[in-house]
Each structure stands twice: as structure tokens, then as C-alpha cells.
């Protein structure tokens, strides 16, 4: 018997790998010197488990917060303390 897997959880894993691949590719091309990561708590955990050690060294700040649906001013206000 195969273990039950949640399709939503599987898709988050796939997306986390895609995001981490993008980050690692950009890091290897010197596209950024530091990285601020903002994601909902569950997804941020997946990113932390997937990111390469080299890219993780460049994560300056992270915020476990879902900002989806927030207006631009609210997002800017949240990020101001991180930047």
C-alpha cells in the first residue's frame, strides 16, 4: 500500500523546489547579495528545508507571514523593518 499523500502538500513541495532552484540559479550568477524571504509559515518551512546551504547563507531576514491580499502600503510597512 502506498501512503496517503495530500495533493496540496505535494504541490507546495514542488513549488518550493522550483523557488529554491530559481534562488540558487540567481545566486550562482551573482544576481543578489542578500535575500529577504516572506512566505506563509507552512511554505517558509518548506523553503527552509529545500534551500541549498550556499543560498541559505545569503538569507538576511525571513518573515513567516501571509501577505496575500494585503495592499501595497501594508506590505511596504511590514517589509520596512526587514530592509
Residue pairs with C-beta under 8 A, 6 or more apart in sequence:
12 42
12 43
12 46
13 46
13 50
15 43
16 43
16 46
16 47
16 49
16 50
17 50
19 47
19 50
20 47
20 50
20 51
20 52
20 55
23 35
23 51
23 55
24 51
24 52
24 54
24 55
26 32
27 54
27 55
27 58
32 58
33 58
34 58
34 59
34 60
35 55
35 58
35 59
35 60
36 59
36 60
36 61
36 62
36 63
36 79
36 82
36 83
37 44
37 47
37 59
37 61
37 62
37 63
38 62
38 63
38 65
38 67
38 78
38 79
38 82
39 47
39 62
39 63
39 64
39 65
39 66
40 64
40 65
40 66
40 68
41 64
41 65
41 66
44 62
44 64
48 56
48 62
51 59
61 82
61 83
63 78
63 79
63 82
65 78
67 74
67 75
67 78
70 78
